[in-house]
Amino acid sequence: MPMPASLTLNDLRTFVADGVLIGRGLIPDGLLHPAAHLVDAWMREHYDPTRLTAYTNQTFAPDLAGHPALLGLYNDSGLHPLVTRLLCPAPTTPLATAQIQIRLPNGAKQSVKAMHVDGVSCPHLHPEDLNTFTLIAGVVLSGSATGDAGALHYLPGGHRRMARYFAEEWTRGQAAQTPDDIARQDGTALTARPGDVIVMHHLVPHRVGINTSPVPRVMAYFRIRHADHPRLAEAALTDPWLEYPGLAALAAENRTSS
Ligand SMILES: O=C(O)CCC(=O)C(=O)O
């Protein structure tokens, strides 16, 4: 079932409980195909295998990060109103870049990513650096049909555990990205088709493994920030709903009933 552009109360409750919403077929072909072709062409014409680690850590096709066909997947589809609804009435920073993440096919040697939340204790950043955001929206451009096809794996509800971890166990500058009880988990595979989307709270831990399928798994990710994120970022690690003023009451309801 496609996720409705106007979210129901049930959708909002799901997002509060799981930190994740999946939208099937949310991206129309008219936006999907030009974006997918652009990335395909980049892989054929510009991919440099000596930079695979940097692409995997940061982004493939870095020169396309601001391309209108990629940004359009977010700005011109039902994703933008959906994210606006989750964060409302908070304003967001205008989107400037897309991240392209590809898991190469046929079990190619590509570093796996263990459970983590983005932007905290990142192996490719200085350990003290925080490079967080409010939520991430991912669009499947190719692949992801099965869990072993390089699918993103996420931990529904993991945002609550991570908030406790950041409050009680974590110190800025440490190398460990998650507590052991999170690191051990496989998570739920995003088995999906091109045009499907995932919207994930920043604190939801996730990982990604090898792609054993013959099809490249290509995702475009968009990191969305509350307009006041630079000021709120550190507190938002321990207060998952600080940047979601419209959902704070639902989250409080959830806490009292659990
Ligand atoms: O490749 C993916 O789908 C996920 C990548 C990821 O977790 C990241 O770039 O932080």
The ligand as a Gaussian input file, in Angstrom:
#p B3LYP/6-31G(d) Opt

LIG

0 1
 O       24.073000       1.988000       2.095000
 C       23.091000       2.219000       2.817000
 O       21.940000       1.987000       2.490000
 C       23.234000       2.808000       4.183000
 C       24.427000       3.631000       4.297000
 C       24.586000       4.169000       5.652000
 O       24.175000       3.638000       6.644000
 C       25.327000       5.406000       5.750000
 O       25.778000       5.932000       4.724000
 O       25.475000       5.879000       6.894000

